[in-house]
Amino acid sequence: PDWEVVELDGELQLRRVFTFANFAEALAFANRVGDLAEAEGHHPALLVEWGKVTARWWTHKIGGLHRNDFIMAARTDALAAG
Amino acid sequence: PDWEVVELDGELQLRRVFTFANFAEALAFANRVGDLAEAEGHHPALLVEWGKVTARWWTHKIGGLHRNDFIMAARTDALAAG
């Protein structure tokens, strides 16, 4: 719902900010997303700060967005909701 | 050794990039830094990507760098070396 398409370093990416009560909860979420990434062999950029995680998904190999990035974004949403 | 002083959103920050063999090792390092942050009650920004973590320390309350940020940077180095 709240994913934006942004261009960073010349590559289109999906980006969303997830908010949390503190740093530890933000980092815990990053770990859940990291587990998903390992399971799928596709990795995001995760910026962990106090109370928030900014997630970005894209496919470096094609220099932009693949259908799989949208799937990973949706699965990231599910982790945030779960 | 490799910390730079950068200005982001009008605030001076210490920034260093740490490199790793893969995403999982980068995330594991972020967790070690997160544990340190929790123990000290002072929190960085940690950008986790495949094979690297970009760490930033600063003190938002004063809008820049406090002595403690340099201490946390040195302790982050120690975690990377350990």
Backbone of each chain as nested JSON, in Angstrom:
{
  "chains": [
    {"id": "A", "residues": [
      {"number": 1, "name": "PRO", "atoms": {"N": [0.836, -1.211, 0.0], "CA": [0.0, 0.0, 0.0], "C": [0.869, 1.259, 0.0]}},
      {"number": 2, "name": "ASP", "atoms": {"N": [1.877, 1.273, 0.822], "CA": [2.66, 2.478, 0.977], "C": [4.036, 2.392, 0.341]}},
      {"number": 3, "name": "TRP", "atoms": {"N": [4.188, 1.496, -0.612], "CA": [5.464, 1.433, -1.309], "C": [5.517, 2.527, -2.362]}},
      {"number": 4, "name": "GLU", "atoms": {"N": [6.681, 3.173, -2.449], "CA": [6.908, 4.147, -3.505], "C": [7.93, 3.575, -4.466]}},
      {"number": 5, "name": "VAL", "atoms": {"N": [7.838, 3.993, -5.698], "CA": [8.894, 3.693, -6.659], "C": [9.845, 4.886, -6.668]}},
      {"number": 6, "name": "VAL", "atoms": {"N": [11.098, 4.622, -6.358], "CA": [12.096, 5.691, -6.345], "C": [13.258, 5.287, -7.244]}},
      {"number": 7, "name": "GLU", "atoms": {"N": [13.997, 6.265, -7.713], "CA": [15.19, 5.969, -8.495], "C": [16.409, 6.322, -7.666]}},
      {"number": 8, "name": "LEU", "atoms": {"N": [17.239, 5.331, -7.388], "CA": [18.463, 5.544, -6.622], "C": [19.628, 4.971, -7.408]}},
      {"number": 9, "name": "ASP", "atoms": {"N": [20.666, 5.771, -7.556], "CA": [21.836, 5.356, -8.337], "C": [21.419, 4.83, -9.713]}},
      {"number": 10, "name": "GLY", "atoms": {"N": [20.417, 5.471, -10.277], "CA": [20.006, 5.12, -11.631], "C": [19.178, 3.859, -11.742]}},
      {"number": 11, "name": "GLU", "atoms": {"N": [18.739, 3.298, -10.584], "CA": [17.947, 2.072, -10.617], "C": [16.608, 2.29, -9.925]}},
      {"number": 12, "name": "LEU", "atoms": {"N": [15.542, 1.885, -10.576], "CA": [14.232, 1.969, -9.922], "C": [14.179, 0.977, -8.776]}},
      {"number": 13, "name": "GLN", "atoms": {"N": [13.604, 1.419, -7.666], "CA": [13.486, 0.576, -6.486], "C": [12.118, 0.797, -5.841]}},
      {"number": 14, "name": "LEU", "atoms": {"N": [11.668, -0.198, -5.102], "CA": [10.49, -0.061, -4.252], "C": [10.961, 0.298, -2.855]}},
      {"number": 15, "name": "ARG", "atoms": {"N": [10.351, 1.303, -2.265], "CA": [10.774, 1.749, -0.931], "C": [9.568, 1.968, -0.026]}},
      {"number": 16, "name": "ARG", "atoms": {"N": [9.66, 1.471, 1.177], "CA": [8.615, 1.73, 2.166], "C": [9.235, 1.902, 3.547]}},
      {"number": 17, "name": "VAL", "atoms": {"N": [8.649, 2.806, 4.333], "CA": [9.074, 3.02, 5.717], "C": [8.078, 2.322, 6.637]}},
      {"number": 18, "name": "PHE", "atoms": {"N": [8.596, 1.5, 7.539], "CA": [7.801, 0.821, 8.567], "C": [8.173, 1.425, 9.918]}},
      {"number": 19, "name": "THR", "atoms": {"N": [7.162, 1.721, 10.731], "CA": [7.448, 2.375, 12.016], "C": [7.212, 1.416, 13.185]}},
      {"number": 20, "name": "PHE", "atoms": {"N": [7.976, 1.644, 14.238], "CA": [7.972, 0.767, 15.419], "C": [8.112, 1.62, 16.679]}},
      {"number": 21, "name": "ALA", "atoms": {"N": [7.962, 0.933, 17.818], "CA": [7.966, 1.665, 19.092], "C": [9.365, 2.073, 19.539]}},
      {"number": 22, "name": "ASN", "atoms": {"N": [10.373, 1.411, 19.029], "CA": [11.73, 1.698, 19.501], "C": [12.752, 1.066, 18.541]}},
      {"number": 23, "name": "PHE", "atoms": {"N": [14.006, 1.147, 18.909], "CA": [15.066, 0.606, 18.043], "C": [15.024, -0.919, 17.995]}},
      {"number": 24, "name": "ALA", "atoms": {"N": [14.826, -1.534, 19.156], "CA": [14.867, -3.001, 19.223], "C": [13.775, -3.633, 18.351]}},
      {"number": 25, "name": "GLU", "atoms": {"N": [12.587, -3.04, 18.362], "CA": [11.51, -3.593, 17.532], "C": [11.799, -3.395, 16.051]}},
      {"number": 26, "name": "ALA", "atoms": {"N": [12.413, -2.281, 15.727], "CA": [12.799, -2.039, 14.331], "C": [13.83, -3.082, 13.883]}},
      {"number": 27, "name": "LEU", "atoms": {"N": [14.808, -3.337, 14.734], "CA": [15.848, -4.303, 14.391], "C": [15.269, -5.721, 14.305]}},
      {"number": 28, "name": "ALA", "atoms": {"N": [14.329, -6.029, 15.18], "CA": [13.681, -7.35, 15.129], "C": [12.961, -7.534, 13.792]}},
      {"number": 29, "name": "PHE", "atoms": {"N": [12.298, -6.489, 13.329], "CA": [11.631, -6.56, 12.026], "C": [12.653, -6.752, 10.903]}},
      {"number": 30, "name": "ALA", "atoms": {"N": [13.754, -6.03, 10.983], "CA": [14.804, -6.192, 9.969], "C": [15.289, -7.645, 9.922]}},
      {"number": 31, "name": "ASN", "atoms": {"N": [15.357, -8.27, 11.075], "CA": [15.769, -9.677, 11.109], "C": [14.727, -10.591, 10.463]}},
      {"number": 32, "name": "ARG", "atoms": {"N": [13.467, -10.295, 10.675], "CA": [12.428, -11.104, 10.025], "C": [12.513, -10.952, 8.505]}},
      {"number": 33, "name": "VAL", "atoms": {"N": [12.722, -9.721, 8.058], "CA": [12.864, -9.497, 6.609], "C": [14.144, -10.175, 6.106]}},
      {"number": 34, "name": "GLY", "atoms": {"N": [15.189, -10.139, 6.921], "CA": [16.431, -10.803, 6.545], "C": [16.264, -12.31, 6.409]}},
      {"number": 35, "name": "ASP", "atoms": {"N": [15.476, -12.903, 7.296], "CA": [15.2, -14.345, 7.192], "C": [14.469, -14.665, 5.884]}},
      {"number": 36, "name": "LEU", "atoms": {"N": [13.495, -13.829, 5.57], "CA": [12.772, -13.988, 4.3], "C": [13.739, -13.876, 3.12]}},
      {"number": 37, "name": "ALA", "atoms": {"N": [14.601, -12.887, 3.182], "CA": [15.556, -12.657, 2.094], "C": [16.47, -13.87, 1.9]}},
      {"number": 38, "name": "GLU", "atoms": {"N": [16.954, -14.41, 3.022], "CA": [17.825, -15.586, 2.936], "C": [17.072, -16.759, 2.326]}},
      {"number": 39, "name": "ALA", "atoms": {"N": [15.833, -16.925, 2.747], "CA": [15.027, -18.05, 2.261], "C": [14.795, -17.966, 0.758]}},
      {"number": 40, "name": "GLU", "atoms": {"N": [14.684, -16.743, 0.264], "CA": [14.37, -16.542, -1.155], "C": [15.599, -16.268, -2.006]}},
      {"number": 41, "name": "GLY", "atoms": {"N": [16.728, -16.048, -1.355], "CA": [17.931, -15.72, -2.114], "C": [17.844, -14.386, -2.843]}},
      {"number": 42, "name": "HIS", "atoms": {"N": [17.067, -13.475, -2.284], "CA": [16.933, -12.131, -2.866], "C": [16.953, -11.157, -1.699]}},
      {"number": 43, "name": "HIS", "atoms": {"N": [17.796, -10.132, -1.802], "CA": [18.105, -9.327, -0.623], "C": [17.77, -7.857, -0.807]}},
      {"number": 44, "name": "PRO", "atoms": {"N": [17.18, -7.262, 0.21], "CA": [16.84, -5.84, 0.157], "C": [17.941, -4.987, 0.771]}},
      {"number": 45, "name": "ALA", "atoms": {"N": [17.742, -3.702, 0.752], "CA": [18.488, -2.784, 1.613], "C": [17.548, -2.422, 2.755]}},
      {"number": 46, "name": "LEU", "atoms": {"N": [18.07, -2.484, 3.974], "CA": [17.269, -2.197, 5.166], "C": [17.979, -1.146, 6.004]}},
      {"number": 47, "name": "LEU", "atoms": {"N": [17.366, 0.007, 6.117], "CA": [17.925, 1.067, 6.967], "C": [17.187, 1.029, 8.298]}},
      {"number": 48, "name": "VAL", "atoms": {"N": [17.93, 0.648, 9.34], "CA": [17.345, 0.532, 10.679], "C": [17.693, 1.773, 11.482]}},
      {"number": 49, "name": "GLU", "atoms": {"N": [16.685, 2.435, 11.969], "CA": [16.873, 3.61, 12.823], "C": [15.967, 3.458, 14.043]}},
      {"number": 50, "name": "TRP", "atoms": {"N": [16.065, 4.37, 14.989], "CA": [15.206, 4.311, 16.17], "C": [13.746, 4.425, 15.722]}},
      {"number": 51, "name": "GLY", "atoms": {"N": [12.989, 3.34, 15.911], "CA": [11.559, 3.399, 15.621], "C": [11.168, 3.235, 14.173]}},
      {"number": 52, "name": "LYS", "atoms": {"N": [12.131, 2.964, 13.288], "CA": [11.708, 2.73, 11.906], "C": [12.716, 1.933, 11.091]}},
      {"number": 53, "name": "VAL", "atoms": {"N": [12.159, 1.278, 10.086], "CA": [12.975, 0.566, 9.1], "C": [12.536, 1.035, 7.72]}},
      {"number": 54, "name": "THR", "atoms": {"N": [13.492, 1.47, 6.925], "CA": [13.211, 1.797, 5.531], "C": [13.706, 0.627, 4.689]}},
      {"number": 55, "name": "ALA", "atoms": {"N": [12.762, -0.048, 4.035], "CA": [13.098, -1.215, 3.212], "C": [13.082, -0.819, 1.739]}},
      {"number": 56, "name": "ARG", "atoms": {"N": [14.047, -1.344, 1.013], "CA": [14.083, -1.132, -0.443], "C": [14.311, -2.466, -1.124]}},
      {"number": 57, "name": "TRP", "atoms": {"N": [13.496, -2.747, -2.124], "CA": [13.644, -3.946, -2.948], "C": [13.854, -3.552, -4.392]}},
      {"number": 58, "name": "TRP", "atoms": {"N": [14.808, -4.185, -5.018], "CA": [15.026, -4.012, -6.455], "C": [15.93, -5.142, -6.933]}},
      {"number": 59, "name": "THR", "atoms": {"N": [16.116, -5.232, -8.229], "CA": [16.925, -6.309, -8.789], "C": [18.111, -5.699, -9.513]}},
      {"number": 60, "name": "HIS", "atoms": {"N": [19.238, -5.728, -8.813], "CA": [20.429, -5.06, -9.342], "C": [20.821, -5.612, -10.713]}},
      {"number": 61, "name": "LYS", "atoms": {"N": [20.638, -6.917, -10.88], "CA": [21.059, -7.564, -12.127], "C": [20.398, -6.969, -13.366]}},
      {"number": 62, "name": "ILE", "atoms": {"N": [19.146, -6.535, -13.194], "CA": [18.444, -5.915, -14.324], "C": [18.385, -4.392, -14.176]}},
      {"number": 63, "name": "GLY", "atoms": {"N": [18.993, -3.894, -13.108], "CA": [19.038, -2.437, -12.931], "C": [17.686, -1.821, -12.63]}},
      {"number": 64, "name": "GLY", "atoms": {"N": [16.811, -2.582, -12.009], "CA": [15.493, -2.015, -11.714], "C": [14.563, -3.019, -11.072]}},
      {"number": 65, "name": "LEU", "atoms": {"N": [13.318, -2.95, -11.465], "CA": [12.285, -3.74, -10.799], "C": [11.844, -4.945, -11.618]}},
      {"number": 66, "name": "HIS", "atoms": {"N": [11.807, -6.074, -10.933], "CA": [11.333, -7.337, -11.498], "C": [10.048, -7.691, -10.755]}},
      {"number": 67, "name": "ARG", "atoms": {"N": [9.253, -8.523, -11.362], "CA": [8.019, -8.953, -10.695], "C": [8.286, -9.474, -9.289]}},
      {"number": 68, "name": "ASN", "atoms": {"N": [9.403, -10.157, -9.115], "CA": [9.747, -10.721, -7.814], "C": [9.89, -9.649, -6.726]}},
      {"number": 69, "name": "ASP", "atoms": {"N": [10.317, -8.455, -7.111], "CA": [10.456, -7.386, -6.114], "C": [9.099, -6.987, -5.532]}},
      {"number": 70, "name": "PHE", "atoms": {"N": [8.102, -7.014, -6.357], "CA": [6.763, -6.679, -5.876], "C": [6.244, -7.775, -4.943]}},
      {"number": 71, "name": "ILE", "atoms": {"N": [6.587, -9.014, -5.27], "CA": [6.205, -10.128, -4.395], "C": [6.92, -9.991, -3.043]}},
      {"number": 72, "name": "MET", "atoms": {"N": [8.206, -9.686, -3.086], "CA": [8.955, -9.528, -1.836], "C": [8.407, -8.347, -1.019]}},
      {"number": 73, "name": "ALA", "atoms": {"N": [8.013, -7.3, -1.702], "CA": [7.427, -6.149, -0.997], "C": [6.141, -6.567, -0.285]}},
      {"number": 74, "name": "ALA", "atoms": {"N": [5.316, -7.327, -0.976], "CA": [4.062, -7.78, -0.364], "C": [4.347, -8.702, 0.819]}},
      {"number": 75, "name": "ARG", "atoms": {"N": [5.362, -9.539, 0.684], "CA": [5.697, -10.441, 1.788], "C": [6.304, -9.664, 2.966]}},
      {"number": 76, "name": "THR", "atoms": {"N": [6.983, -8.575, 2.666], "CA": [7.504, -7.709, 3.737], "C": [6.343, -7.067, 4.497]}},
      {"number": 77, "name": "ASP", "atoms": {"N": [5.341, -6.63, 3.76], "CA": [4.132, -6.101, 4.405], "C": [3.515, -7.137, 5.337]}},
      {"number": 78, "name": "ALA", "atoms": {"N": [3.472, -8.38, 4.866], "CA": [2.862, -9.442, 5.679], "C": [3.66, -9.651, 6.973]}},
      {"number": 79, "name": "LEU", "atoms": {"N": [4.98, -9.536, 6.882], "CA": [5.796, -9.67, 8.091], "C": [5.53, -8.531, 9.076]}},
      {"number": 80, "name": "ALA", "atoms": {"N": [5.288, -7.351, 8.536], "CA": [5.018, -6.199, 9.406], "C": [3.654, -6.336, 10.075]}},
      {"number": 81, "name": "ALA", "atoms": {"N": [2.738, -6.939, 9.364], "CA": [1.378, -7.092, 9.894], "C": [1.289, -8.263, 10.867]}},
      {"number": 82, "name": "GLY", "atoms": {"N": [2.204, -9.252, 10.699], "CA": [2.071, -10.5, 11.448], "C": [2.565, -10.42, 12.88]}}
    ]},
    {"id": "B", "residues": [
      {"number": 1, "name": "PRO", "atoms": {"N": [39.192, 4.502, 12.359], "CA": [40.139, 4.705, 11.257], "C": [39.428, 5.195, 10.0]}},
      {"number": 2, "name": "ASP", "atoms": {"N": [38.35, 4.565, 9.665], "CA": [37.694, 4.883, 8.407], "C": [36.372, 5.612, 8.582]}},
      {"number": 3, "name": "TRP", "atoms": {"N": [36.209, 6.252, 9.717], "CA": [34.992, 7.03, 9.915], "C": [35.132, 8.368, 9.216]}},
      {"number": 4, "name": "GLU", "atoms": {"N": [34.06, 8.778, 8.548], "CA": [34.024, 10.107, 7.956], "C": [33.025, 10.951, 8.727]}},
      {"number": 5, "name": "VAL", "atoms": {"N": [33.261, 12.232, 8.757], "CA": [32.249, 13.158, 9.259], "C": [31.45, 13.65, 8.061]}},
      {"number": 6, "name": "VAL", "atoms": {"N": [30.142, 13.417, 8.116], "CA": [29.267, 13.843, 7.019], "C": [28.137, 14.696, 7.599]}},
      {"number": 7, "name": "GLU", "atoms": {"N": [27.55, 15.528, 6.764], "CA": [26.397, 16.306, 7.211], "C": [25.162, 15.774, 6.519]}},
      {"number": 8, "name": "LEU", "atoms": {"N": [24.206, 15.283, 7.298], "CA": [22.955, 14.758, 6.757], "C": [21.797, 15.447, 7.46]}},
      {"number": 9, "name": "ASP", "atoms": {"N": [20.87, 15.944, 6.668], "CA": [19.731, 16.681, 7.229], "C": [20.198, 17.768, 8.204]}},
      {"number": 10, "name": "GLY", "atoms": {"N": [21.305, 18.384, 7.863], "CA": [21.789, 19.503, 8.673], "C": [22.479, 19.11, 9.963]}},
      {"number": 11, "name": "GLU", "atoms": {"N": [22.757, 17.802, 10.143], "CA": [23.407, 17.361, 11.367], "C": [24.709, 16.624, 11.039]}},
      {"number": 12, "name": "LEU", "atoms": {"N": [25.767, 16.985, 11.721], "CA": [27.02, 16.26, 11.536], "C": [26.886, 14.855, 12.098]}},
      {"number": 13, "name": "GLN", "atoms": {"N": [27.426, 13.889, 11.369], "CA": [27.354, 12.491, 11.776], "C": [28.682, 11.811, 11.461]}},
      {"number": 14, "name": "LEU", "atoms": {"N": [28.952, 10.748, 12.2], "CA": [30.08, 9.868, 11.885], "C": [29.547, 8.714, 11.057]}},
      {"number": 15, "name": "ARG", "atoms": {"N": [30.212, 8.409, 9.965], "CA": [29.73, 7.34, 9.077], "C": [30.884, 6.428, 8.675]}},
      {"number": 16, "name": "ARG", "atoms": {"N": [30.643, 5.135, 8.736], "CA": [31.634, 4.172, 8.245], "C": [30.932, 2.99, 7.587]}},
      {"number": 17, "name": "VAL", "atoms": {"N": [31.537, 2.486, 6.535], "CA": [31.038, 1.299, 5.847], "C": [31.871, 0.094, 6.277]}},
      {"number": 18, "name": "PHE", "atoms": {"N": [31.205, -0.964, 6.717], "CA": [31.848, -2.223, 7.082], "C": [31.448, -3.269, 6.043]}},
      {"number": 19, "name": "THR", "atoms": {"N": [32.401, -4.046, 5.586], "CA": [32.084, -5.023, 4.54], "C": [32.128, -6.452, 5.069]}},
      {"number": 20, "name": "PHE", "atoms": {"N": [31.308, -7.297, 4.458], "CA": [31.13, -8.687, 4.879], "C": [30.996, -9.585, 3.657]}},
      {"number": 21, "name": "ALA", "atoms": {"N": [30.976, -10.88, 3.935], "CA": [30.951, -11.848, 2.835], "C": [29.571, -11.99, 2.196]}},
      {"number": 22, "name": "ASN", "atoms": {"N": [28.539, -11.616, 2.926], "CA": [27.18, -11.814, 2.399], "C": [26.175, -11.002, 3.219]}},
      {"number": 23, "name": "PHE", "atoms": {"N": [24.908, -11.185, 2.918], "CA": [23.87, -10.431, 3.622], "C": [23.762, -10.875, 5.075]}},
      {"number": 24, "name": "ALA", "atoms": {"N": [23.791, -12.18, 5.301], "CA": [23.584, -12.704, 6.654], "C": [24.661, -12.209, 7.615]}},
      {"number": 25, "name": "GLU", "atoms": {"N": [25.909, -12.155, 7.155], "CA": [26.972, -11.669, 8.041], "C": [26.826, -10.174, 8.316]}},
      {"number": 26, "name": "ALA", "atoms": {"N": [26.365, -9.451, 7.314], "CA": [26.116, -8.019, 7.511], "C": [25.02, -7.818, 8.556]}},
      {"number": 27, "name": "LEU", "atoms": {"N": [23.958, -8.595, 8.444], "CA": [22.845, -8.469, 9.39], "C": [23.277, -8.897, 10.794]}},
      {"number": 28, "name": "ALA", "atoms": {"N": [24.109, -9.922, 10.887], "CA": [24.605, -10.356, 12.198], "C": [25.414, -9.237, 12.857]}},
      {"number": 29, "name": "PHE", "atoms": {"N": [26.216, -8.548, 12.071], "CA": [26.971, -7.411, 12.618], "C": [26.022, -6.308, 13.084]}},
      {"number": 30, "name": "ALA", "atoms": {"N": [25.005, -6.027, 12.293], "CA": [24.021, -5.01, 12.687], "C": [23.387, -5.375, 14.027]}},
      {"number": 31, "name": "ASN", "atoms": {"N": [23.164, -6.655, 14.244], "CA": [22.598, -7.088, 15.527], "C": [23.581, -6.878, 16.672]}},
      {"number": 32, "name": "ARG", "atoms": {"N": [24.852, -7.118, 16.415], "CA": [25.84, -6.871, 17.48], "C": [25.891, -5.383, 17.823]}},
      {"number": 33, "name": "VAL", "atoms": {"N": [25.851, -4.54, 16.801], "CA": [25.842, -3.098, 17.052], "C": [24.54, -2.702, 17.76]}},
      {"number": 34, "name": "GLY", "atoms": {"N": [23.446, -3.346, 17.373], "CA": [22.166, -3.078, 18.031], "C": [22.187, -3.445, 19.504]}},
      {"number": 35, "name": "ASP", "atoms": {"N": [22.832, -4.536, 19.837], "CA": [22.955, -4.928, 21.245], "C": [23.757, -3.884, 22.033]}},
      {"number": 36, "name": "LEU", "atoms": {"N": [24.84, -3.427, 21.427], "CA": [25.634, -2.36, 22.044], "C": [24.783, -1.105, 22.246]}},
      {"number": 37, "name": "ALA", "atoms": {"N": [24.027, -0.756, 21.225], "CA": [23.181, 0.442, 21.288], "C": [22.159, 0.335, 22.42]}},
      {"number": 38, "name": "GLU", "atoms": {"N": [21.553, -0.832, 22.535], "CA": [20.574, -1.033, 23.602], "C": [21.236, -0.926, 24.966]}},
      {"number": 39, "name": "ALA", "atoms": {"N": [22.426, -1.511, 25.081], "CA": [23.124, -1.499, 26.369], "C": [23.481, -0.075, 26.784]}},
      {"number": 40, "name": "GLU", "atoms": {"N": [23.777, 0.767, 25.801], "CA": [24.211, 2.132, 26.104], "C": [23.09, 3.159, 26.025]}},
      {"number": 41, "name": "GLY", "atoms": {"N": [21.944, 2.737, 25.514], "CA": [20.842, 3.69, 25.37], "C": [21.122, 4.783, 24.349]}},
      {"number": 42, "name": "HIS", "atoms": {"N": [21.946, 4.463, 23.371], "CA": [22.269, 5.43, 22.308], "C": [22.261, 4.646, 21.007]}},
      {"number": 43, "name": "HIS", "atoms": {"N": [21.556, 5.154, 20.013], "CA": [21.24, 4.336, 18.841], "C": [21.742, 4.942, 17.545]}},
      {"number": 44, "name": "PRO", "atoms": {"N": [22.303, 4.107, 16.691], "CA": [22.813, 4.569, 15.395], "C": [21.755, 4.392, 14.302]}},
      {"number": 45, "name": "ALA", "atoms": {"N": [22.102, 4.785, 13.12], "CA": [21.399, 4.339, 11.914], "C": [22.279, 3.277, 11.27]}},
      {"number": 46, "name": "LEU", "atoms": {"N": [21.655, 2.163, 10.89], "CA": [22.392, 1.042, 10.298], "C": [21.736, 0.665, 8.983]}},
      {"number": 47, "name": "LEU", "atoms": {"N": [22.461, 0.859, 7.907], "CA": [21.961, 0.458, 6.592], "C": [22.575, -0.891, 6.246]}},
      {"number": 48, "name": "VAL", "atoms": {"N": [21.72, -1.909, 6.199], "CA": [22.176, -3.272, 5.925], "C": [21.904, -3.599, 4.465]}},
      {"number": 49, "name": "GLU", "atoms": {"N": [22.952, -3.975, 3.742], "CA": [22.834, -4.378, 2.339], "C": [23.617, -5.666, 2.167]}},
      {"number": 50, "name": "TRP", "atoms": {"N": [23.55, -6.249, 1.001], "CA": [24.285, -7.47, 0.733], "C": [25.78, -7.178, 0.883]}},
      {"number": 51, "name": "GLY", "atoms": {"N": [26.409, -7.772, 1.906], "CA": [27.851, -7.642, 2.065], "C": [28.336, -6.368, 2.716]}},
      {"number": 52, "name": "LYS", "atoms": {"N": [27.421, -5.53, 3.181], "CA": [27.92, -4.338, 3.88], "C": [26.898, -3.715, 4.816]}},
      {"number": 53, "name": "VAL", "atoms": {"N": [27.442, -3.032, 5.81], "CA": [26.638, -2.245, 6.746], "C": [27.239, -0.843, 6.791]}},
      {"number": 54, "name": "THR", "atoms": {"N": [26.409, 0.139, 6.556], "CA": [26.828, 1.526, 6.73], "C": [26.268, 2.006, 8.066]}},
      {"number": 55, "name": "ALA", "atoms": {"N": [27.173, 2.303, 8.985], "CA": [26.775, 2.743, 10.325], "C": [26.95, 4.247, 10.444]}},
      {"number": 56, "name": "ARG", "atoms": {"N": [25.999, 4.884, 11.101], "CA": [26.095, 6.321, 11.374], "C": [25.776, 6.572, 12.838]}},
      {"number": 57, "name": "TRP", "atoms": {"N": [26.636, 7.323, 13.485], "CA": [26.432, 7.736, 14.878], "C": [26.373, 9.246, 14.948]}},
      {"number": 58, "name": "TRP", "atoms": {"N": [25.403, 9.765, 15.694], "CA": [25.322, 11.201, 15.983], "C": [24.334, 11.382, 17.124]}},
      {"number": 59, "name": "THR", "atoms": {"N": [24.238, 12.592, 17.618], "CA": [23.361, 12.867, 18.757], "C": [22.311, 13.878, 18.325]}},
      {"number": 60, "name": "HIS", "atoms": {"N": [21.13, 13.338, 18.03], "CA": [20.066, 14.181, 17.484], "C": [19.736, 15.342, 18.421]}},
      {"number": 61, "name": "LYS", "atoms": {"N": [19.785, 15.066, 19.73], "CA": [19.389, 16.087, 20.712], "C": [20.22, 17.357, 20.596]}},
      {"number": 62, "name": "ILE", "atoms": {"N": [21.482, 17.192, 20.226], "CA": [22.329, 18.383, 20.065], "C": [22.557, 18.713, 18.589]}},
      {"number": 63, "name": "GLY", "atoms": {"N": [21.916, 17.923, 17.718], "CA": [22.011, 18.217, 16.292], "C": [23.39, 17.973, 15.716]}},
      {"number": 64, "name": "GLY", "atoms": {"N": [24.136, 17.073, 16.307], "CA": [25.472, 16.824, 15.773], "C": [26.228, 15.799, 16.587]}},
      {"number": 65, "name": "LEU", "atoms": {"N": [27.515, 16.046, 16.737], "CA": [28.399, 15.049, 17.343], "C": [28.767, 15.393, 18.776]}},
      {"number": 66, "name": "HIS", "atoms": {"N": [28.642, 14.4, 19.616], "CA": [29.016, 14.484, 21.031], "C": [30.192, 13.525, 21.226]}},
      {"number": 67, "name": "ARG", "atoms": {"N": [30.926, 13.742, 22.274], "CA": [32.049, 12.851, 22.56], "C": [31.62, 11.393, 22.546]}},
      {"number": 68, "name": "ASN", "atoms": {"N": [30.425, 11.144, 23.061], "CA": [29.924, 9.769, 23.144], "C": [29.821, 9.108, 21.768]}},
      {"number": 69, "name": "ASP", "atoms": {"N": [29.553, 9.892, 20.731], "CA": [29.444, 9.304, 19.385], "C": [30.779, 8.727, 18.928]}},
      {"number": 70, "name": "PHE", "atoms": {"N": [31.85, 9.397, 19.306], "CA": [33.179, 8.9, 18.93], "C": [33.509, 7.616, 19.7]}},
      {"number": 71, "name": "ILE", "atoms": {"N": [33.044, 7.578, 20.955], "CA": [33.235, 6.36, 21.749], "C": [32.445, 5.203, 21.129]}},
      {"number": 72, "name": "MET", "atoms": {"N": [31.198, 5.474, 20.749], "CA": [30.381, 4.426, 20.142], "C": [30.985, 3.973, 18.807]}},
      {"number": 73, "name": "ALA", "atoms": {"N": [31.548, 4.894, 18.054], "CA": [32.198, 4.531, 16.787], "C": [33.377, 3.595, 17.052]}},
      {"number": 74, "name": "ALA", "atoms": {"N": [34.167, 3.913, 18.063], "CA": [35.312, 3.057, 18.387], "C": [34.836, 1.682, 18.848]}},
      {"number": 75, "name": "ARG", "atoms": {"N": [33.742, 1.66, 19.603], "CA": [33.222, 0.369, 20.07], "C": [32.62, -0.425, 18.915]}},
      {"number": 76, "name": "THR", "atoms": {"N": [32.081, 0.273, 17.925], "CA": [31.572, -0.404, 16.727], "C": [32.73, -1.04, 15.959]}},
      {"number": 77, "name": "ASP", "atoms": {"N": [33.838, -0.328, 15.873], "CA": [35.042, -0.899, 15.25], "C": [35.459, -2.174, 15.972]}},
      {"number": 78, "name": "ALA", "atoms": {"N": [35.412, -2.119, 17.295], "CA": [35.833, -3.279, 18.074], "C": [34.921, -4.482, 17.79]}},
      {"number": 79, "name": "LEU", "atoms": {"N": [33.627, -4.219, 17.607], "CA": [32.706, -5.314, 17.277], "C": [33.03, -5.902, 15.904]}},
      {"number": 80, "name": "ALA", "atoms": {"N": [33.427, -5.046, 14.982], "CA": [33.757, -5.529, 13.636], "C": [35.038, -6.356, 13.655]}},
      {"number": 81, "name": "ALA", "atoms": {"N": [35.953, -5.969, 14.54], "CA": [37.23, -6.676, 14.616], "C": [37.107, -7.967, 15.405]}},
      {"number": 82, "name": "GLY", "atoms": {"N": [36.118, -8.008, 16.314], "CA": [36.046, -9.106, 17.29], "C": [35.46, -10.386, 16.721]}}
    ]}
  ]
}
